Amino acid sequence: MLRRQSEIYRSVLVVADAVLVTAAWLGAYALRFQDWLPVPRGVPPLEPYLFALGLLLPLWIWVFRSRGLYAPRRTDSRISEVAAVFAGATTVVVLLVVATFFVRSYFFSRGVILLFWVLAVLGVSAFRLVARELLFALHRRGRNLSPVLVVGAGPLAEQVIERIHQHPESGLRAVGVLAGDPRVPRVRGVPVLGGYEQLRAALTRSAASQVVLALPREDGDRLEAILDELDDELVDVRLVPDLLHVATLRSSVEDFDGLPVISLRDSPLLGWAAIQKRLFDIAVSALLLAVTSPLLAAIALAVRWTSGAPVLYVQERMGLDGRVFRMLKFRTMTTDAESEGPVWARTADPRTTPLGGFLRRTGFDELPQLWNVLRGDMSLVGPRPERPVFIEQFRNEVPNYMLRHKVKAGLTGWAQVHRWRGDTSVHERIEHDLYYIRNWSLSLDVRILLMTLWRARIPQ
């Protein structure tokens, strides 16, 4: 809603990033080739690094722009801001390493690249945190605020006002409400200045520079008349459609040859976002498979020794777009555990072997799913996949259950790190899964992985 301020803020971030990235790259070169560090091949000339900087700067700005890191992030926490910078800088460094792989005539120092990554993350994160605190402090003190007149009633208008109140750093200030029932004195503490027909008088009285139309569906027939009145007013007009009951995932507005089309169930993992997530999955799963290979071999031998073959338990699960795949786990139950058909796993399940109980408590039984991630059946982070036989039951009992299949199933997920796993409430799990899908970002994936490691196990 603050387009002018947003453009200024975006320009400041781009310029600051260009300066900080340049300083980090040259600083990394200077630090790496200090006299007190060994340089077996001698100090390389600066010119190739300056040439690389000419490629690095547009690459950095392109990646950060594509990830939305130059848009105002007024409602994000400080941790989310730093995590987003970390993920963006990591993407840039990975792309830089891949690009330099094809330049076989010259090899850039790995130490310089590593130091650059550390300096860039620290420098850019510090600047953004300081800049955002300064901006938010100005808004909290009532400086440079934009007065807003909310036209509407009911839950939708209340939510608009609540968002403004909850985020004073956004630079918005609700100064009045026009409601269908002007007898109500206030809405969420904001004075009601009259009914819809008193729009012009309310604009004069409130000195609002912006109008937010948040009409409930039952008042939708008043929209055209209100817009006609606003035609002669020098105010910014924003429309918040009443989609609270029908928008279950991310919503977006597309331009279809001049026709605005509202999408109610957008998956966030399209285009570049899907590519980023897949590259991240491949890199991390391959690394973890290599690092844990001795552990995987030891567990396989232990399972074979204590309970015989097979070592792996292969089970059909449903993933992205309802496709069924074969998920791998170390076998933790007796070989005849499902001789009478599929049964929901329980805590202290009598079918579990002694070694299987340990594997399930530590989450080591899930490690073979790193192969599913590497293959592309799953992702590191996402809703946990379920068996088709149980999905047929849940889809009829739990609203919006099938929407969790709009993204790849995950080794761990938002529901799992909040303890909604195994034999717990399916409704709560779905709420957490849909939150993850609506709010996906690579930084959120990193956060969930760190939360999983903090709990010292990979959830089931």
C-alpha positions, 0 to 999 in steps of 0.5 A: 500500500505504500508504493512510493516508500516501497520503491525508495526502500527497494532502491536503497537495498539494491544499492546497499547490496551492490556496495556490500557485495563488492566489499565482501568480495574484495575483502575476501580476496584481501583476507585470503592472501594475507602474509600470515596465511599459506599461499602454495600457488602464490598470490593470484592477480586481482584482475580475474577477481574484478572480472568475476565481480562484474558477473557476481553483482548482477547474479546477486541482484537477480537472485535476491529480486527473484526471491522477493528480497527487495520487497518490504518484509514488514511482517517478517521476524528478524530471524526470518530476515536473516534466514532469507538472506542466508538462503539467497546468498547460498544460492548465489554462491552455488550458482557461482561455483557452478559457473566457475566450473565451466571456466577451466582456464582459471580457478578461483580460490575456494577460500575466497569464495567461502570468505565471501559467503560469510562476509556477504551474509554477515554484512547484508544481514546486519545492514538490513536489520539496522535499516528495518529497525530505523524505519520501524522506529520512525513509524512507531513514533508516528512519523511518515504514516499514511492515513487509511479509511476502511470502507466495509464491515464484518470480519473482513474489515476487522481483519484489515484493521487488525493487520494495521494495528498489529504492524505499526512498522508498516507505516499505515494508520487507520483513521476511520471506518465507513460501515453498513451499520453506522450506528456501531461507534467503533470497529476495533477501536477505529471510529465509524464516520458514517455509512457508505453514502457518506464517503466524500464527507468522511474523506474530508473529515479524516484527511485519508490518503488511502481508501481500503475497500473491504466490503462483505459479500452481502454488500458487494452490490454497493461496490460500483457506486462507491467506486463511482464516488471515488473517481473524482478523489485524489486518493489511492484505492485498494480492494480486499476481496471477501475470499476468507471462506474460499481461499485455502492456499496462496491467492494471487491475481494474474493478468489474462490479456487485461482481465484480472484473474484471482487464483484461490489455490496457488502452489508456491512451488512453481518456476524458479521457486521449484528449481531452487527447492529441487537444487537444495534437495539434491545438494543436501540429500547427496551430502547427507547420504555421503556423510551417513553412509557408514551409519546406514551400512551399520544399521542395515547390518544390525537389522539383518543380524537381529531380525533377518531380511528384508533390511528395508521396508518399502511402502506405497505413499502418496506425494505431489499431485496424488502420485504414488511412490515407493517410500523406503525405511529401515524395517522396524517391525516383524516381517508379519506385522501387516499379515492382516492388512494395513494398521495405523502405527501406534506408540509402543506398538507390540509389532516393533522389534527391539532394534526397531524401537530404538530406530523409531525413537531416534528417527534413524529408520527414516534415513533411507528416505534421503534416497527418495529425496535424491530421486525426486519422489520426496523433498527434505521438507514438506507434509509427511506422505500418507498411505493411499489406504488411509487417504481415502478415509481422511479425504472424506473426514478432514476438510482440505486434506488433499491440498497437502499434495500440492507440494512434494511430501517431505522427510520432515515438516512444519507439523512434525517439528510441532509434534503433530506426528504419528497417532495425533490429531489429523486436523492439526496436522493438516492446519500445519501443512497448509500453513507451510504451503501458504508460507513456503520459502527456502528460508522456512525450509532451512528453519524447519531443518534446523528445528528438526536437528535441534530436536535430535531426530528426524520425525516419522 
